[in-house]
Every structure is written in C-alpha cells, then in structure tokens.
Amino acid sequence: MARRGGNEFAVLLQGCDAQAALEFTQRIARAFEVPLAFDDQTIDLSAGMGVACWPADADNADLLLSRSEIAMYTAKRKLSGALLYDAAFDSASGQMLSLLTEMRRAVEHNELRLFLQPKVSLPGGEVLAAEALVRWQHPQRGLVPPMEFIPFAEQTGFVRQLTLWMFEAATRLIAGLPEPLAGLRISINLSTRDLLDPELSTRLGTLLQRHGVRPERFCLEITESAIMDDPQRAETMLNRLSEQGFKLSIDDFGTGYSSLAYLKRLPVDELKIDKSFVMGMEKDEDDAKIVRSTIDLAHNLGLSVVAEGVESAAIMERLGQLQCDEAQGYHISRPLPAEAFLTWCTQQTAATATAA
C-alpha cells in the first residue's frame, strides 16, 4: 500500500482476479461504515475506490494507475463506493484526469494567483477586510475563470489543496502588510469537503505558526448548504476553529435551509447576505425587506452583517441606513491581484482619512 498524495492511496493486490479485487475493496468500504471514536466525538468516513487489472485493463504500471483512478472518480461521482474499470468511463473521466493533472501542476509550478475583493465599513467606507479568491494563470490558456475549475475541484476533493494554498498565500500576505493595513482581516471560503476534513484545524494552525500570524486575522466563510450536508461533523469542526480564534461567517445567507434554532447553536460571528437579495433591493421591495429582516435578525443574535453584491451608490447608501455593518461588491472594487489590492487599500485609506 502507498500514499499517492493528499487523501489518495494505492493498493497492489497480487495473485487475484477482478472479482477478488472488487470483494477486497468492498471489505474496505464496509470498514469505513464504522465511525471513528475520539474521546466523546465520533467521525464518519467514506471512500471512493476504483479497480483496474493487469493485463486486461492495462499492460504497464502507469496505465494501470491511471485507469484505476478513472474508475475511482467514476465511483465518487456515482456514489458507488467501489467500481471496476470500464472502457466506457474513459471519455468523461479522461478529461477529468487531464484537468486534475493540470491543477496539480498549477500548484506545483506556482500558476495560481491570489486575488482579493475589499470589504468596507458602513457608512464610513473604511477598509476593514477582504475576501480571498483564487485565479489560475494557465501557461497556454491564460487566466482561467474560477467557474471552470472550482466546481471540478469540489467534486474531486482537490478543493482541499486549493483551500490550503489560498490560506497560506493569504497568511504570507498578512505577515508582510505595512503598518497602515496591519489590522486588515482576510476571509477564506471553506467547502463541504474542508469542513469534513478532521485535520483541517490542525493544518490551518500549522500554517499560522509557520508565518507567525494570529487566527483572529482570518474570517472563515461557510455556506449553509456546506453545514447542513453533515450538521454534526460540521458543528464539531466549527467549534474547534472558533476555539482556535478564527472568526466564522455564514456565507450566502438566505439561500440555504438551516433552521434558526441550529444557527443559534453554531459559534458564528457574522452573516453574509446573499448578493441576489442585495442586488435586487433597488427594484424589488421584497428583497429589501429580506435584507432588512436579516440585518435585524443578525444584530439580535449578536452577529455582524456583510452585504455582498453592492453594485451602486444607492444600494450602499440604503444598506448604511439599515445599519448593515460591512459592504462588498463591484461598486467598491472588483477582485484585484494581491499587489493591486494593496495599492488600492493605501489609496482608499488616504481618501477616507482626508474625507474625515
């Protein structure tokens, strides 16, 4: 048995046919059905497995590994546990493997870029924070839009590597900020797979220690749907992260299906109102009522509120009147490369000081 990287492992079975190999993987799958117990906590596990056989499926080691990986990703996509390789998997999965290989290379060859979108206070416009976003500077295709690789990364589990890359890039940025921006907070999005990684809090803590940065400098944003995919495990991880000192935010609030009773139990500090409601405030009074009600709800629970999707001065002014705490959107600034973001912050800070 060997670890191929991340959460992927390969097992070489000698002297058995395809049926015996499949039975072996099914025994592994059954073993994963038993939760792990740590003190008073239980952790549920799952695995997707693919089987390829020599010489029927491949006549060399590289091809054998490649085709077992194709079967594995098909099993994950179909939630099948374990699958034997089939040539019919190749067309779609071949493209997936190609993209996955390119993404691994992107991390190894420094092709990823950190972009940041500012968050400002209301009503004053002081730069308080920024949301970290990842962009891919492909050597042949140029700047690859996030929608072309983020959903795939979430599907395959590679999003964990992207999250760690973004967190480390943001940590390095914070460690080197000039004095006028020393209090800046950076938000990082966490996916469902991140929340269900039992090592997440340890990994983030290691990166913070490496760069000498406090966890209070980060806000971790989690969608309602990511929490509700496995509420018990998500709550356990969120409690750990909160105890470490991270600020926690519910992203896209209002589009999910979490109950208010459950929201009250979570150790969150902030609600982020989904942009679909914010952008519709000018023309749809129902959207405006939702925004106002969300702000009141959050404040009654002792939470701060961020409105995303602020695309006009009129929306920003109305949010200030409704006592929203922070705003984010194209009216303030589009996402900027890290260096351009620092320049923008310096200019904005100077302009705010002059206006005051």
N, C-alpha and C positions, 0 to 999 in steps of 0.2 A: 504494500500500500504506500502511496506517495501523495503529498500535498502539491497540487499544481499551482496554487495561488489563491488568495482570498479564502472563500469558503468552498473551493473545489478540490476534490480528491479523486485519485485514480486507483483502481484495484486490478491487479493482474491475476487472473484465475487460470491455472494450468491444468490440462487434462480433463476439461469438462466441455460439454456441448452447449448450444444456445439455451436449451431448456433448463439445464442445470444452472447456468449463469443467471437466468431470469429468476429462478427459485431462490438463488442466493441473494439477489437484490431485494426480492420481496421479503426475505427474512430481515434484512436491514431496515426496510420500510416499516415492518411491524415493530422493530425495536424502537423506532422513532415515535411510535404511538404512545409510549410510556413517558410521561413528563419527568423532567429532571427536578429534583428537590434540593433547594439551597436554603438551609435554616427553615424559616416559615414561608418561603416563597416557592412556587412551582413554575417551571418554564416549559412551555410546549414547543416541540421541534417538528420540523418536516424536512423532506428531502425530495429532489427530483433526480432520477437516475436513468442513465442510458447504457445499453449493452451493445457492443459490436464484437463480432467473432472473426478470428483468423483461421483459415484463409478465405472464408466465404464472403465476408464483407470488406476485407482489406488484405493486401499482401505485404504491407510494411507497417512499422510501428507508428509513424506519423499519421498515416491514413486511418489506422485503427483508432487512434486517439481522437482524430477529427470526427470520425463517424459516430463514435460513442458520444461525443459532445453534441452532435446534431440530434441524436436520439434523446439525450438528456434535456436539451432545450425544448424539444417537442413534448416531452413528458411534463415539463414545467408548465408549458402553455396550455396543455390539455388537462392539467392537474391529475395526471395518471399515475404518479408515483414512480413507476419504472416501465420502460419500453425497450423492445428490441429494435435495432436499427432497421429501417426500411428505405429502399432507394427513393420511394415516393416523398420522403421527408426532405430530400436534397434541395429542391428548387427554392423553397422559402427559407429553410434553415441554412442553406449555403450562404444566402445573403446576410442572414443574421450573424453567422460566424465571421464573415468578412468584415461586417461593421464592428463586431466585438473585438476582432483583432486590431482594427484601426483605432478603436477607442483605447485599447491597452497601450498601443504605440503612442497615442496622443499624450497619455500620462507620462510615459517613459521618456518621450522626446520633447517635453515642455511645449506642447501645442495648445494647451488650454490657457485661457485668459480670464483674469478676474475683472468683472465689471461691477459697478456699484450704482445704485439709484438712491439719491438722498431722501431723507425724511426730515421735515422741518416742523417746528412748533407752531401752534395756532394760539393767538393770531399773529404773533411776532415774526415768524419766518426764520427763527434761529435754527441752524443746522444741528440736529441732535444725534442723528443716526443715519444708517444707510443699509439697504438690503443688498447682500452679496449675490451675484449671479455669475454663472459660468458660460463662457463662449469658447468655441472650438475653432482655432485658426488652422484649418487644414492646408497642408503644403500644396495640394493641387486644386481643391475646390474653394479655397478662400475661407471666409468667415461662415461657418455652418450655423444656421439658426437653431436655437435650443429645441424647438419642436421636432427637429429631425433626428435628435439623438437622446433627449431626456426620457421620453416615454419608453424607448427601447432599453435604456439603462435601468429604468424602474422594473421593466418586465423581466430582465435577465438577472437582476441583483447587482449589476455593475454600479448602480447608483450609490452604493456604499462607498466605493472607491472615489466617486465624484464628490460626495459629501466630505470625505476626509481631505481630498485635495483642496476643496474650497475653504474648509475650516483652517487648514494650515496656511494657505495663501492669505486669508484674512487675518490670521494671527500674526504673521510676519508684517503685514501692513500696519496693524495696531502697534506692534512693538517699535516701529520706526516713525510714528506720527510726530510732527512738530508740536511744540508746546501749545499753540492756539487751538489745535484739534485734539489735544490729549484726552479729552473726555468723550470722544466720539464712540458710539456703540454700533456694532455691526450685527445685522440679522442674518441667520443662516436657515434655509429651509431643510426640514427633515422629512424624509419619505416614510411610508409604512415599513419598508424593509429596514430603514435606520432604527426606527423605534423598536422593532422586534429583534434587533441585534443585542444580545445580552452583554456584549463587550463595549457597547457604544460609549457609555460614560467613562470607562477606563481609557479608551482610545483618545477621547477628547481631552481628558485630564493629562495624558502623556504629552500631547501636543502643546497644551498650555504651559506645562512645566518646562518643556524644551525651549520655548521662546520667552518665558518669564512674563506671561500675560495673565491677568485675573479673569475668572469666568464672568464676573459682572459686566465685562466689556462686550458680552455677547447676548443676543436675544435669539432663541431657537424657535422658529415658526413651524407649527404643526397644523395640518388641515384637520377638520372634524372627521372626515372620512378615514384618515390615517389612524386616528384614535379609535374609532368605532370598529375597525377591522378586527381588533382584538383588545377590547377595553381593559381587561385585567392586566395583560402584559404591558400595554401602553401606559397605564396608570403607574405601574411599578417603575418603569423606566423614567417617566416624567418626575416622579418623586425623587429618584436618585439624582437626576440632573438639577432639580430645584435645590436639593440639599448641597450640591456642589457649588451653587451660587449663580447658575445661569438664570437669566430672565426668560420666561416662557410665554409664547403668544399663540393664540388660536387664529390661524390664517383662514381667509375666505369665509369669515363667519356669516351665517345666514343661509348658506347654500347646502349645508350638511343636515344631519338628522340626530345630533346629540341632544339629550334631554337637559333641561335646565338643572335638574337635580344632580345629574352627573357632572355638568360643568362646574357646579359649586364645589364638588369634591376634588377637582383637579387643581394642582398647585400652579395655576397660570397667573400671569401678571397683566396680560394685555389681550384685547380683542382687536382683530383687524377686519374691518368691514369690507366685504367683497366689492370689487370695483363695479360690478354690474348694477348695484344699487346706487353707488356714488355717482356714476356717470349719468344715471337716469334722473337725478334729483331735479335738474332744471326743468324737465318737461313732464315728469310723472310725479304727482303729489304722493302716490302710494309709496314710491321709492323713498321720497323724502321722509315719510312717516316711519318707514322701516329704519332709516338711518338714525332719525331722532330717537326712536324707541331703543335701538341698540346702544346708543351713547348713554341713555338714561340707565338702561339695564347694567351696562358695564360699570358705570360710576357707582350704582347702588351696591354692586358686588365688590367695590374697592379696586376695580381694574382701570387701566388707562385704555384709550381708544386711538387706533390709527385708521385713517380712511385712505384707501388706495384708489387709483383711477381718477385722481384730481386733474382735470384737463382744461379748466378755465378759472379765471379770477373770480367769477361769480360763484362757482361751486366752493372755492376755497373760502370766500368771504362768508358764505352761508354755513359752512362747517364750523367756522370760528364762532358764529352766532349761536350755534347749537352746542358749543363748548366741547367740541372734539379736540383731543389733545395734540395729535400729530397728523400731518398730511404727506402723501406720496403720490407722484403722478407726473405726466408729461408737462403739465403747466409749470411745475417746479423744475424738473430736469428729466431728460431721458436717461437710461442707464449709460454710464460712462466708463471707459477704461480706467484702471486704478490711478494712473498719473494724471489724467484729465480730471478725474473726480477730485483729487487733492487740490488742483488748481482752482476748480470751481468752488470748492469749500472755502479756500482762502479769500477769493473774491467776494463770495456771499457773506462771509463773516465780517469783512471790512465794510460792505454795503449796509449790513444790519447795524453795525456799530455807528456808522455815520448817520443813519436814519434816526437812531435813538438819541 
